[in-house]
Amino acid sequence: MTYAGTLTVLRSEWAMSATAAGSISSSFQLGYAVSLVPFSVVADRVGARRVFQWSLAASALAALAFAMFARSYVSGLLLYTLIAISQGGL
């Protein structure tokens, strides 16, 4: 959740408008909400513990990728959405 805390710095570094900055945050909310349905279906089939463990690992990798590779609006949008999608199993 550090995106909101670093938003003022990222807006200037990535030359984003307020709309662009808000779209990254919105993509997180939408990606998370959409991922809940498939994760719940998979949890019913393979077990909640396995889904939780895989989602935890995927979330950690996605967060690391965001920290290492998010250098612009587009890369930030894609990677932050990936974090949200991977957190649906948590």
WOQUIUR-V607755 format. One record per backbone hydrogen bond with DSSP energy under -0.5 kcal/mol. NH is the residue of the N-H (numbers start at 1). CO is the residue of the C=O. Records with the same first field share a line. If there is no record, write none. Layout:
NH = CO + CO
This chain:
4 = 1
5 = 1
6 = 2
7 = 4
10 = 6
11 = 7
12 = 8
13 = 9
14 = 10
16 = 11
21 = 17
22 = 18
23 = 19
24 = 20
25 = 21
26 = 22
27 = 23
28 = 24
29 = 25
30 = 26
31 = 27
32 = 28
33 = 29
34 = 30
35 = 31
36 = 32 + 33
37 = 33 + 34
38 = 34
39 = 35
40 = 36
41 = 37
42 = 38
43 = 39
44 = 40
45 = 41
46 = 42
47 = 43
51 = 47
52 = 48
53 = 49
54 = 50
55 = 51
56 = 52
57 = 53
58 = 54
59 = 55
60 = 56
61 = 57
62 = 58
63 = 59
64 = 60
65 = 61
66 = 62
67 = 63
68 = 64
69 = 65
70 = 66
71 = 69
76 = 72
77 = 73
78 = 74
79 = 75
80 = 76
81 = 77
82 = 78
83 = 79
84 = 80
85 = 81
86 = 82
87 = 83
88 = 85
89 = 86
90 = 87
